[in-house]
Amino acid sequence: MRFKSEKASRQLVEKGIVATMRNYKLRPRTVVKAKTTLGEVYAVVEDVYPNYDEIVGELFYFSGFETPEEWIREALRLHNGRKPKYIILLRLLK
């Protein structure tokens, strides 16, 4: 899993948890290699959610962004203007 956003990368590496918008689902408890702007780390999928506005509002605190709107703008930029279908909550493995 690649993280091209500095804010999301810092959230995962420094805070140990990140919510990330993706176009694919992963099963909870799946271990993934995350290639962040700060290096490679391993994380486990805590949960997967449909990308609804209400859920964005609840999970943006784990995104690394200041507001839900900022998080959505960055996701649209990274996904060629399309809103990703899922939000994946990852926890850093130490």
Secondary structure, 3 states (H helix, E strand, C coil): CECCCHHHHHHHHHHCEEEEEECCCCCCCCEEEEEECCEEEEEEEEEEEECCHHHHHHHHHHCCCCCHHHHHHHHHHHCCCCCCCEEEEEEECC
